[in-house]
Amino acid sequence: MKEFFLDMDPSRLFFWHIAIGSSVIFILQTLIIFIGTDAEHEIASDLNNNDGSFKLYSLRNLVSFLLGFGWSGVAFYNVIHNNIILGIVALIIGGLFIVGFHYLMKILFKLTHRKHF
């Protein structure tokens, strides 16, 4: 495994580090939610935003962005050979992950609010 990372191009290594690090944090967040610790209160307070505004700067959004950014950079590294274009594509996909996460939370809030969930 060590040789896999030692022989790697620095830009590819950058995407791998972000992808693995954000995946570990995402898995930890998911486990904390399933265990049912105090993280539930944070989720509820994020979802009970009555003014309809979107909380852009949160740990969950950062992790969502980094998941999309890192794994899309890893996935498209052999397809897109220009690092600048690869970075732009990864930024766009990371942004789409944030939008998708917000939409999913909005749907889940509607389900819990209507007591259908």
Secondary structure by P-SEA (a helix, b strand, c coil): caaaaaaccaaaaaaaaaaaaaaaaaaaaaaaaaaccaaaaaaaaaaaccccccccccaaaaaaaaaaaaaaaaaaccccccaaaaaaaaaaaaaaaaaaaaaaaaaaaaaaaaccc
